[in-house]
Amino acid sequence: MQKNGFCSRVCCGLLLMTIAAAARPLYAQSGEISKPIYSERREFNVMVPMRDKVRLSADIYRPDAPGRFPVILERTPYDNNMVSPLRTYFRRGNYYATRGYVYIVQDVRGRYDSEGEWYPYFHEAEDGYDTQEWAGTQPWSSGKVGTIGGSYGGWTQW
Protein backbone atom coordinates (compact mmCIF):
# COMPACT_ATOMS: atom_id res chain seq x y z
CA MET A 1 0.00 0.00 0.00
CA GLN A 2 2.76 2.39 0.93
CA LYS A 3 4.69 1.52 -2.22
CA ASN A 4 1.76 2.46 -4.52
CA GLY A 5 1.30 5.84 -2.80
CA PHE A 6 4.98 6.60 -3.29
CA CYS A 7 4.87 5.54 -6.95
CA SER A 8 1.79 7.68 -7.57
CA ARG A 9 3.49 10.75 -6.10
CA VAL A 10 6.65 10.15 -8.13
CA CYS A 11 4.69 9.64 -11.37
CA CYS A 12 2.59 12.72 -10.71
CA GLY A 13 5.74 14.75 -9.99
CA LEU A 14 7.42 13.54 -13.17
CA LEU A 15 4.32 14.36 -15.20
CA LEU A 16 4.19 17.91 -13.79
CA MET A 17 7.91 18.41 -14.46
CA THR A 18 7.43 17.23 -18.06
CA ILE A 19 4.52 19.61 -18.61
CA ALA A 20 6.49 22.50 -17.10
CA ALA A 21 9.53 21.70 -19.25
CA ALA A 22 7.40 21.59 -22.39
CA ALA A 23 5.78 24.94 -21.57
CA ARG A 24 9.04 26.68 -20.60
CA PRO A 25 10.06 27.55 -24.19
CA LEU A 26 6.71 29.32 -24.70
CA TYR A 27 7.28 31.51 -21.63
CA ALA A 28 10.93 32.08 -22.47
CA GLN A 29 10.08 33.47 -25.91
CA SER A 30 7.90 36.29 -24.64
CA GLY A 31 9.39 36.72 -21.18
CA GLU A 32 5.85 36.72 -19.80
CA ILE A 33 3.05 34.23 -19.34
CA SER A 34 0.67 36.22 -21.56
CA LYS A 35 0.99 38.95 -24.15
CA PRO A 36 -0.78 42.30 -24.16
CA ILE A 37 -3.79 42.44 -26.47
CA TYR A 38 -5.32 45.85 -25.61
CA SER A 39 -4.09 49.38 -25.29
CA GLU A 40 -4.62 50.93 -21.86
CA ARG A 41 -6.84 53.71 -20.55
CA ARG A 42 -6.06 55.37 -17.20
CA GLU A 43 -8.19 57.44 -14.86
CA PHE A 44 -6.57 58.91 -11.75
CA ASN A 45 -8.15 60.06 -8.50
CA VAL A 46 -11.67 58.83 -9.28
CA MET A 47 -13.66 59.47 -6.11
CA VAL A 48 -15.73 56.44 -5.10
CA PRO A 49 -18.66 57.19 -2.72
CA MET A 50 -19.05 55.16 0.46
CA ARG A 51 -22.33 54.61 2.32
CA ASP A 52 -21.53 57.45 4.77
CA LYS A 53 -20.78 59.94 1.93
CA VAL A 54 -16.98 59.78 2.41
CA ARG A 55 -15.23 59.45 -0.95
CA LEU A 56 -12.18 57.25 -1.52
CA SER A 57 -9.62 57.90 -4.25
CA ALA A 58 -9.16 55.19 -6.87
CA ASP A 59 -6.85 54.96 -9.86
CA ILE A 60 -8.40 52.89 -12.63
CA TYR A 61 -6.52 51.12 -15.40
CA ARG A 62 -8.67 49.44 -18.02
CA PRO A 63 -8.58 48.17 -21.57
CA ASP A 64 -9.14 50.98 -24.04
CA ALA A 65 -11.79 49.02 -25.89
CA PRO A 66 -15.55 48.67 -25.88
CA GLY A 67 -17.02 46.00 -23.69
CA ARG A 68 -17.20 44.85 -20.11
CA PHE A 69 -14.20 43.39 -18.31
CA PRO A 70 -13.58 41.63 -14.97
CA VAL A 71 -12.20 43.86 -12.22
CA ILE A 72 -9.16 43.33 -9.99
CA LEU A 73 -9.36 45.54 -6.89
CA GLU A 74 -6.46 46.43 -4.61
CA ARG A 75 -7.01 48.68 -1.59
CA THR A 76 -3.97 50.18 0.09
CA PRO A 77 -2.85 52.55 2.85
CA TYR A 78 0.52 52.88 1.06
CA ASP A 79 -0.49 55.52 -1.58
CA ASN A 80 -2.02 54.42 -4.85
CA ASN A 81 0.33 56.85 -6.65
CA MET A 82 3.42 55.08 -5.30
CA VAL A 83 6.01 54.08 -7.84
CA SER A 84 8.93 52.15 -6.40
CA PRO A 85 10.81 48.96 -7.26
CA LEU A 86 8.67 47.00 -4.80
CA ARG A 87 5.25 48.58 -5.29
CA THR A 88 4.51 49.83 -8.74
CA TYR A 89 0.76 50.13 -9.09
CA PHE A 90 1.29 51.90 -12.42
CA ARG A 91 3.09 48.88 -13.89
CA ARG A 92 0.64 46.46 -12.35
CA GLY A 93 -2.27 48.44 -13.77
CA ASN A 94 -0.70 48.46 -17.22
CA TYR A 95 -0.11 44.72 -17.07
CA TYR A 96 -3.70 43.82 -16.18
CA ALA A 97 -5.39 46.41 -18.43
CA THR A 98 -3.50 45.33 -21.52
CA ARG A 99 -4.57 41.74 -20.86
CA GLY A 100 -8.30 42.38 -20.55
CA TYR A 101 -8.85 43.28 -16.89
CA VAL A 102 -9.81 46.47 -15.11
CA TYR A 103 -7.33 47.13 -12.31
CA ILE A 104 -8.38 49.49 -9.53
CA VAL A 105 -6.01 50.59 -6.79
CA GLN A 106 -7.68 52.59 -4.04
CA ASP A 107 -6.33 54.59 -1.12
CA VAL A 108 -8.13 53.43 2.02
CA ARG A 109 -10.13 55.89 4.09
CA GLY A 110 -8.08 58.78 5.45
CA ARG A 111 -4.92 57.96 3.50
CA TYR A 112 -3.38 60.13 0.78
CA ASP A 113 -6.07 61.30 -1.68
CA SER A 114 -9.02 59.65 0.13
CA GLU A 115 -11.34 61.54 2.43
CA GLY A 116 -12.15 60.64 6.04
CA GLU A 117 -10.11 59.67 9.09
CA TRP A 118 -7.86 56.63 9.06
CA TYR A 119 -8.37 54.21 11.92
CA PRO A 120 -6.36 51.11 10.94
CA TYR A 121 -8.61 48.13 10.09
CA PHE A 122 -11.79 49.81 11.37
CA HIS A 123 -13.57 50.73 8.11
CA GLU A 124 -12.10 48.11 5.77
CA ALA A 125 -15.05 45.70 5.67
CA GLU A 126 -17.71 48.30 4.83
CA ASP A 127 -15.47 50.36 2.54
CA GLY A 128 -14.28 47.25 0.71
CA TYR A 129 -17.84 46.07 0.25
CA ASP A 130 -19.00 49.46 -1.01
CA THR A 131 -16.06 49.68 -3.43
CA GLN A 132 -16.71 46.18 -4.79
CA GLU A 133 -20.40 47.02 -5.30
CA TRP A 134 -19.45 50.25 -7.07
CA ALA A 135 -16.86 48.52 -9.29
CA GLY A 136 -19.25 45.73 -10.21
CA THR A 137 -21.89 48.15 -11.49
CA GLN A 138 -19.72 50.40 -13.67
CA PRO A 139 -20.37 50.39 -17.44
CA TRP A 140 -16.91 48.90 -18.15
CA SER A 141 -17.33 46.10 -15.58
CA SER A 142 -18.50 42.55 -16.25
CA GLY A 143 -19.78 42.45 -12.66
CA LYS A 144 -17.02 40.07 -11.60
CA VAL A 145 -14.73 41.63 -8.99
CA GLY A 146 -11.68 39.92 -7.51
CA THR A 147 -9.26 41.31 -4.95
CA ILE A 148 -5.50 41.19 -4.51
CA GLY A 149 -2.98 42.56 -2.05
CA GLY A 150 -0.47 41.66 0.58
CA SER A 151 0.34 42.99 4.04
CA TYR A 152 -2.35 45.55 4.94
CA GLY A 153 -3.78 45.01 1.44
CA GLY A 154 -4.34 41.39 2.39
CA TRP A 155 -6.27 42.49 5.45
CA THR A 156 -8.53 44.71 3.34
CA GLN A 157 -9.57 41.60 1.38
CA TRP A 158 -10.31 39.55 4.46
Residue, then its C-alpha position, 0 to 999 in steps of 0.5 A: m500500500q505504501k509503495n503504490g502511494f509513493c509511486s503515484r506521487v513520483c509519477c505525478g511529480l514527473l508528469l508535472m515536471t514534463i509539462a512545465a519543461a514543455a511549456r518553458p520555451l513558450y514563456a521564455q520566448s515572450g518573457e511573460i506568461s501572456k501577451p498584451i492584447y489591448s491598449e490601456r486607458r487610465e483614470f486617476n483620483v476617481m472618487v468612489p462614494m461610500r455609504d456614509k458619503v466619504r469618498l475614496s480615491a481610486d486609480i483605474y486602469r482598463p482596456d481601451a476598448p468597448g465591452r465589459f471586463p472583470v475587475i481586480l481591486e487592490r485597496t492600500p494605505y501605502d499611496n495608490n500613486m506610489v512608484s517604487p521597485l517593490r510597489t509599482y501600481f502603475r506597472r501592475g495596472n498596465y499589465y492587467a489592463t493590456r490583458g483584458y482586466v480592469y485594475i483598480v487601486q484605491d487609497v483606504r479611508g483617510r490615506y493620501d487622496s481619500e477623504g475621512e479619518w484613518y483608523p487602521y482596520f476599522h472601516e475596511a469591511e464596509d469600505g471594501y464592500d462598497t467599493q466592490e459594489w461600485a466597481g461591479t456596477q460600472p459600465w466597463s465592468s462585467g460584474k465580476v470583482g476579484t481582490i489582490g494585495g499583501s500585508y495591509g492590502g491582504w487584510t482589506q480583502w479579508 
